[in-house]
Amino acid sequence: MNYFPNSDEEISLIKFIARFQYLNVADTHYFFSSKKYYRNRVSSLISKRFLKKVKLNLILDELGIEYAKLFNYEYTPRNRNKKYVSRLLTISNLGAFYHNCNTVQFTPSFSMKDKEMFTITARRFIRSFRY
């Protein structure tokens, strides 16, 4: 049994969750070309402890965090603020929808803001689209 992620689709799912912190289970089909088999692949990542299921959302588990850091993927530690989690889920839903789109580039708000300037971090916007 191969312990590492088996395909580019699984690696892109881990990269996405490392960057966006959360992904709703219903949005995982955007990352895989198969219509039914992707559930088994996600279950395999959960059993290998790369991903963890919290309620209806996927987050990185211990090995997923180590894997993201080992390969220098953009990793954002998980935010547990209940008010902010719903916002993060909305952002990850949009990011997952446009993940494989070649004509639209989705940039989440946390990638656009300068963390040093309070006036920019306090502004509320969700994303930027480039066509």
PASEBA-1860 file (N, C-alpha, C; in nm, 3 decimals):
! residues 131
1> MNYFPNSD> 0.084/-0.118/0.000/0.000/0.000/0.000/0.089/0.125/0.000 ~ 0.062/0.215/-0.091/0.135/0.341/-0.098/0.079/0.434/0.009 ~ 0.167/0.483/0.096/0.119/0.565/0.206/0.102/0.711/0.167 ~ 0.171/0.755/0.065/0.160/0.894/0.021/0.039/0.910/-0.070 ~ -0.004/1.036/-0.094/-0.115/1.057/-0.188/-0.083/0.996/-0.324 ~ -0.186/0.935/-0.386/-0.165/0.854/-0.506/-0.161/0.932/-0.636 ~ -0.220/1.048/-0.642/-0.232/1.116/-0.771/-0.219/1.268/-0.754 ~ -0.212/1.335/-0.867/-0.208/1.481/-0.866/-0.337/1.540/-0.811
9> EEISLIKF> -0.448/1.470/-0.831/-0.577/1.518/-0.780/-0.577/1.520/-0.628 ~ -0.523/1.415/-0.567/-0.517/1.410/-0.421/-0.420/1.515/-0.367 ~ -0.310/1.535/-0.436/-0.213/1.637/-0.394/-0.274/1.775/-0.406 ~ -0.348/1.802/-0.513/-0.411/1.934/-0.526/-0.517/1.955/-0.419 ~ -0.585/1.850/-0.376/-0.682/1.861/-0.266/-0.610/1.897/-0.136 ~ -0.498/1.833/-0.109/-0.422/1.865/0.012/-0.368/2.007/0.007 ~ -0.316/2.050/-0.109/-0.269/2.187/-0.125/-0.380/2.288/-0.100 ~ -0.499/2.258/-0.154/-0.612/2.348/-0.139/-0.651/2.362/0.008
17> IARFQYLN> -0.664/2.250/0.078/-0.705/2.255/0.218/-0.595/2.320/0.303 ~ -0.470/2.300/0.268/-0.361/2.366/0.340/-0.371/2.517/0.326 ~ -0.415/2.565/0.213/-0.426/2.709/0.190/-0.555/2.767/0.245 ~ -0.669/2.698/0.224/-0.799/2.753/0.260/-0.849/2.706/0.396 ~ -0.780/2.615/0.463/-0.808/2.566/0.598/-0.925/2.468/0.606 ~ -1.031/2.490/0.533/-1.152/2.407/0.540/-1.200/2.376/0.398 ~ -1.270/2.264/0.384/-1.339/2.230/0.260/-1.460/2.146/0.296 ~ -1.574/2.189/0.250/-1.696/2.112/0.272/-1.686/1.981/0.195
25> VADTHYFF> -1.735/1.874/0.255/-1.727/1.741/0.193/-1.799/1.740/0.058 ~ -1.904/1.818/0.044/-1.980/1.821/-0.081/-1.900/1.885/-0.195 ~ -1.796/1.961/-0.163/-1.716/2.029/-0.266/-1.595/1.948/-0.312 ~ -1.575/1.829/-0.259/-1.457/1.751/-0.297/-1.464/1.701/-0.441 ~ -1.583/1.691/-0.497/-1.595/1.639/-0.634/-1.533/1.734/-0.737 ~ -1.509/1.859/-0.701/-1.446/1.953/-0.794/-1.299/1.918/-0.821 ~ -1.238/1.837/-0.737/-1.096/1.806/-0.749/-1.067/1.677/-0.823 ~ -1.169/1.595/-0.846/-1.148/1.463/-0.905/-1.225/1.449/-1.035
33> SSKKYYRN> -1.168/1.375/-1.128/-1.234/1.354/-1.257/-1.339/1.244/-1.250 ~ -1.327/1.155/-1.152/-1.424/1.046/-1.140/-1.551/1.096/-1.072 ~ -1.662/1.035/-1.106/-1.790/1.079/-1.050/-1.823/1.011/-0.918 ~ -1.782/0.885/-0.901/-1.817/0.812/-0.780/-1.694/0.769/-0.699 ~ -1.586/0.740/-0.767/-1.468/0.684/-0.701/-1.397/0.783/-0.610 ~ -1.422/0.913/-0.627/-1.351/1.013/-0.548/-1.382/0.999/-0.399 ~ -1.498/0.947/-0.363/-1.531/0.927/-0.222/-1.436/0.827/-0.157 ~ -1.402/0.722/-0.231/-1.306/0.624/-0.178/-1.167/0.686/-0.161
41> RVSSLISK> -1.131/0.773/-0.253/-0.999/0.836/-0.246/-0.991/0.932/-0.127 ~ -1.099/1.004/-0.101/-1.102/1.093/0.016/-1.101/1.009/0.143 ~ -1.176/0.901/0.145/-1.175/0.811/0.262/-1.037/0.753/0.286 ~ -0.965/0.724/0.178/-0.829/0.673/0.190/-0.737/0.778/0.253 ~ -0.752/0.904/0.213/-0.671/1.011/0.272/-0.705/1.031/0.419 ~ -0.831/1.011/0.455/-0.871/1.021/0.595/-0.812/0.906/0.676 ~ -0.817/0.785/0.621/-0.762/0.670/0.694/-0.610/0.676/0.707 ~ -0.544/0.741/0.610/-0.398/0.758/0.618/-0.359/0.875/0.707
49> RFLKKVKL> -0.458/0.947/0.759/-0.441/1.061/0.850/-0.381/1.184/0.782 ~ -0.406/1.200/0.652/-0.371/1.323/0.584/-0.482/1.426/0.602 ~ -0.606/1.378/0.603/-0.722/1.463/0.621/-0.802/1.416/0.742 ~ -0.879/1.507/0.798/-0.967/1.475/0.909/-1.103/1.535/0.878 ~ -1.207/1.463/0.912/-1.343/1.510/0.889/-1.397/1.565/1.021 ~ -1.434/1.692/1.020/-1.494/1.757/1.135/-1.633/1.802/1.092 ~ -1.734/1.736/1.146/-1.873/1.756/1.105/-1.883/1.730/0.955 ~ -1.915/1.830/0.876/-1.926/1.812/0.730/-1.810/1.875/0.654
57> NLILDELG> -1.700/1.899/0.723/-1.587/1.968/0.662/-1.460/1.885/0.672 ~ -1.373/1.905/0.576/-1.242/1.840/0.577/-1.137/1.943/0.618 ~ -1.046/1.900/0.704/-0.931/1.981/0.745/-0.808/1.892/0.735 ~ -0.690/1.952/0.746/-0.568/1.873/0.745/-0.549/1.804/0.880 ~ -0.510/1.678/0.875/-0.474/1.605/0.996/-0.323/1.619/1.017 ~ -0.268/1.550/1.114/-0.127/1.565/1.149/-0.033/1.539/1.032 ~ -0.053/1.430/0.961/0.036/1.398/0.848/0.014/1.493/0.731 ~ -0.108/1.543/0.714/-0.135/1.640/0.609/-0.062/1.770/0.633
65> IEYAKLFN> -0.056/1.813/0.758/0.017/1.936/0.792/0.166/1.916/0.768 ~ 0.219/1.801/0.812/0.361/1.772/0.789/0.393/1.763/0.640 ~ 0.302/1.702/0.563/0.321/1.688/0.419/0.324/1.826/0.352 ~ 0.231/1.914/0.391/0.226/2.049/0.333/0.352/2.128/0.368 ~ 0.396/2.117/0.489/0.517/2.190/0.529/0.642/2.131/0.463 ~ 0.647/1.999/0.448/0.762/1.933/0.388/0.784/1.978/0.243 ~ 0.675/1.991/0.168/0.685/2.031/0.028/0.663/2.180/0.006 ~ 0.666/2.258/0.113/0.655/2.405/0.109/0.529/2.453/0.039
73> YEYTPRNR> 0.418/2.385/0.062/0.290/2.435/0.012/0.246/2.550/0.100 ~ 0.167/2.640/0.043/0.116/2.751/0.121/0.024/2.695/0.230 ~ 0.067/2.705/0.354/-0.008/2.647/0.465/-0.056/2.758/0.558 ~ -0.184/2.755/0.590/-0.243/2.848/0.684/-0.297/2.768/0.802 ~ -0.251/2.796/0.923/-0.304/2.722/1.038/-0.455/2.743/1.051 ~ -0.522/2.642/1.103/-0.668/2.643/1.110/-0.718/2.747/1.210 ~ -0.813/2.827/1.165/-0.878/2.927/1.249/-1.002/2.861/1.309 ~ -1.017/2.868/1.440/-1.129/2.802/1.506/-1.236/2.899/1.553
81> NKKYVSRL> -1.224/3.025/1.517/-1.324/3.125/1.554/-1.455/3.092/1.482 ~ -1.561/3.066/1.559/-1.687/3.020/1.500/-1.747/3.121/1.404 ~ -1.729/3.249/1.430/-1.784/3.351/1.340/-1.706/3.355/1.208 ~ -1.577/3.326/1.214/-1.494/3.334/1.095/-1.498/3.206/1.012 ~ -1.532/3.093/1.074/-1.536/2.966/1.002/-1.639/2.968/0.890 ~ -1.756/3.028/0.913/-1.856/3.035/0.806/-1.805/3.117/0.688 ~ -1.730/3.221/0.715/-1.670/3.301/0.608/-1.565/3.219/0.532 ~ -1.484/3.145/0.605/-1.383/3.060/0.541/-1.448/2.951/0.456
89> LTISNLGA> -1.560/2.898/0.500/-1.630/2.796/0.422/-1.686/2.855/0.293 ~ -1.735/2.978/0.299/-1.784/3.045/0.177/-1.670/3.067/0.079 ~ -1.557/3.113/0.131/-1.441/3.136/0.046/-1.391/3.005/-0.015 ~ -1.385/2.899/0.064/-1.336/2.772/0.011/-1.435/2.711/-0.088 ~ -1.563/2.736/-0.070/-1.663/2.688/-0.166/-1.640/2.753/-0.301 ~ -1.621/2.884/-0.302/-1.594/2.954/-0.428/-1.460/2.912/-0.488 ~ -1.359/2.896/-0.403/-1.228/2.853/-0.452/-1.232/2.714/-0.512 ~ -1.308/2.623/-0.451/-1.320/2.487/-0.504/-1.394/2.486/-0.636
97> FYHNCNTV> -1.498/2.569/-0.647/-1.575/2.575/-0.771/-1.489/2.621/-0.888 ~ -1.402/2.719/-0.864/-1.317/2.773/-0.970/-1.179/2.709/-0.972 ~ -1.158/2.603/-0.898/-1.026/2.541/-0.887/-0.971/2.494/-1.022 ~ -1.048/2.425/-1.101/-1.002/2.371/-1.229/-1.040/2.458/-1.348 ~ -1.086/2.577/-1.323/-1.129/2.666/-1.431/-1.007/2.736/-1.493 ~ -0.996/2.729/-1.624/-0.882/2.791/-1.692/-0.905/2.937/-1.725 ~ -1.030/2.981/-1.727/-1.060/3.118/-1.768/-1.074/3.214/-1.651 ~ -1.095/3.163/-1.530/-1.113/3.249/-1.413/-1.007/3.215/-1.310
105> QFTPSFSM> -0.939/3.319/-1.261/-0.842/3.301/-1.154/-0.903/3.354/-1.026 ~ -0.918/3.268/-0.926/-0.978/3.305/-0.798/-0.868/3.333/-0.697 ~ -0.871/3.451/-0.636/-0.776/3.489/-0.532/-0.855/3.522/-0.406 ~ -0.837/3.446/-0.298/-0.912/3.475/-0.175/-0.862/3.603/-0.109 ~ -0.945/3.659/-0.024/-0.913/3.787/0.039/-0.790/3.778/0.128 ~ -0.769/3.665/0.196/-0.654/3.656/0.286/-0.522/3.652/0.211 ~ -0.524/3.624/0.082/-0.401/3.629/0.002/-0.374/3.768/-0.052 ~ -0.477/3.853/-0.054/-0.463/3.986/-0.110/-0.428/4.091/-0.005
113> KDKEMFTI> -0.460/4.066/0.119/-0.443/4.167/0.223/-0.301/4.172/0.276 ~ -0.259/4.294/0.308/-0.132/4.315/0.373/-0.156/4.303/0.523 ~ -0.095/4.206/0.585/-0.121/4.176/0.727/-0.063/4.283/0.821 ~ 0.025/4.367/0.772/0.089/4.467/0.856/0.004/4.594/0.871 ~ -0.083/4.621/0.776/-0.162/4.744/0.780/-0.302/4.714/0.829 ~ -0.341/4.775/0.942/-0.473/4.748/1.000/-0.585/4.793/0.907 ~ -0.567/4.902/0.834/-0.674/4.952/0.748/-0.707/4.854/0.637 ~ -0.612/4.774/0.595/-0.637/4.676/0.491/-0.693/4.548/0.550
121> TARRFIRS> -0.644/4.505/0.666/-0.694/4.381/0.724/-0.836/4.395/0.774 ~ -0.878/4.515/0.810/-1.013/4.535/0.862/-1.118/4.541/0.751 ~ -1.078/4.563/0.629/-1.174/4.569/0.519/-1.229/4.431/0.490 ~ -1.358/4.425/0.466/-1.421/4.296/0.441/-1.449/4.280/0.293 ~ -1.379/4.191/0.233/-1.409/4.147/0.099/-1.369/4.002/0.091 ~ -1.429/3.929/0.000/-1.412/3.784/-0.003/-1.310/3.740/-0.106 ~ -1.311/3.803/-0.223/-1.227/3.749/-0.329/-1.205/3.852/-0.438 ~ -1.119/3.809/-0.532/-1.095/3.883/-0.654/-1.101/3.784/-0.769
129> FRY> -1.168/3.824/-0.876/-1.176/3.738/-0.995/-1.099/3.804/-1.107 ~ -1.026/3.723/-1.181/-0.959/3.771/-1.303/-1.005/3.683/-1.417 ~ -1.056/3.746/-1.521/-1.104/3.672/-1.637/-1.001/3.675/-1.747
END
